[in-house]
Amino acid sequence: MDANRPAASTFFVDKEARFGARNYHPVPVVVERALDCRVWDVEGREYIDMMSAYSAVSHGHLHPRLVAALQRQLGKVAVTSRAYHGTTLGPFLEKLCAVSGFERALPMNTGAEAVETAIKCARRFGHLRRGIPDGQQRILVARGNFHGRTSTIVGFSSEPAYRAGFGPFADGFDAFDFGDMDSVRAATTAHSCAVLVEPIQGEAGVLLPPPGFFQALRAWCDEKGLLLIIDEVQAGLGRTGRLFAFEHEGVRPDALILGKALGGGLLPVSAFLADARVMDVFDPGSHGSTFGGNALAAAVALEALQVLEDEQLVERSARLGEHLRGALQAVMDESGGLVRAVRGRGLWVGVDVDPALASARALVEALAQRGVLSKETHETVIRFAPPLTITRALVDQAVAAFREVVLEQRAACAIKKGASQAMAEVAAAA
Ligand SMILES: *Cc1c(COP(=O)(O)O)cnc(C)c1O
């Protein structure tokens, strides 16, 4: 038992550890309830949610309109499977197409399933429309990518922790360096049918592409007949201050993958979007999902898209994101090199710390003790991605807590360094 952790938290942490698989390493906070941008743990302590479940809770926790849409639909029907039609799926797909500009949408549940859908679509497109022999289609993917956790997807990850021991992996993926066109050109073969890429690499540490990269990539795809498929499962639906992150790059992809925020923080809802010339490689029987596009999910997702518009959450993300980055940059300037970089777009920021001076995980845990939820990615990056409904006052409160944690850690380093210097001097004198 952790002496610092009260009994109630310990009870639930221990149960998860005892009966759960050990595939996560959660921050030791036991969340009991949440509302909008605030979370309360089982001891009643309050936190600001600067994580929003990796964008799944972009609308804030338990948004009243989304809860109402869910409850309305629960009074009718929840799940029928796609064996039948329903009254919510069509309107949801129509809305998805209207906001994205694509002609067709294919609903799934999790992000990884929508990525799998994209892979299947790209391969079939390569075979049927480009004449690549079936079984030889290849897809270009970026090093440092994160597209989910299925065995096919982790097979083209460059992160050892995601892959080790899970082979054999599916063939048909060629890696390029994110942001490097020479690398894209070198990885392209006569059998390449698509490029699958995130607009900003989130898990890799909120890495932005160099200016012009996506335009050059778009031109290369046009020249070679490759589909440009952008995975906006995390970046999409306002996270970056635009409805879709590809808008920052001045390009339009051939296909788009959405998830996370699409479910309004209530349900897993994802989608693969493309124009008919691409999507129509699917015919009845070629792809599906029992829960994909279920009536309940469609009702909630339709309302989630509507709420983004009505509450102007995209504009809010741009405005408050700029404020958040500015405030974190001020902390960086004060940090004596502990914070090396602050990068991001909209309400999506990665704070890069010097591993010689601090571990991202330790900072995240210290921050949680001060009532702010964030999450590290790799050893050196702390990610802030609050609900898009957050207020300026809450952003300021969260950054003030982060500043205290950083300055405290900086002081601890200075003391340690002072002590080791003093010891070295004593040793030298002796
Ligand atoms: C989270 C994520 C996925 C996977 O989504 P799941 O719902 O966890 O399967 C895919 N791509 C990106 C970019 C993501 O951030």
The ligand as an ORCA input file, in Angstrom:
! r2SCAN-3c Opt
* xyz 0 1
  C      -6.076      7.133    -30.630
  C      -5.651      7.075    -32.043
  C      -5.967      5.974    -32.853
  C      -6.627      4.727    -32.310
  O      -7.885      4.969    -31.771
  P      -8.535      3.884    -30.786
  O      -9.931      4.406    -30.574
  O      -7.723      3.892    -29.528
  O      -8.493      2.582    -31.479
  C      -5.620      6.020    -34.181
  N      -4.971      7.070    -34.698
  C      -4.644      8.145    -33.950
  C      -3.934      9.287    -34.581
  C      -4.954      8.182    -32.594
  O      -4.597      9.219    -31.845
*
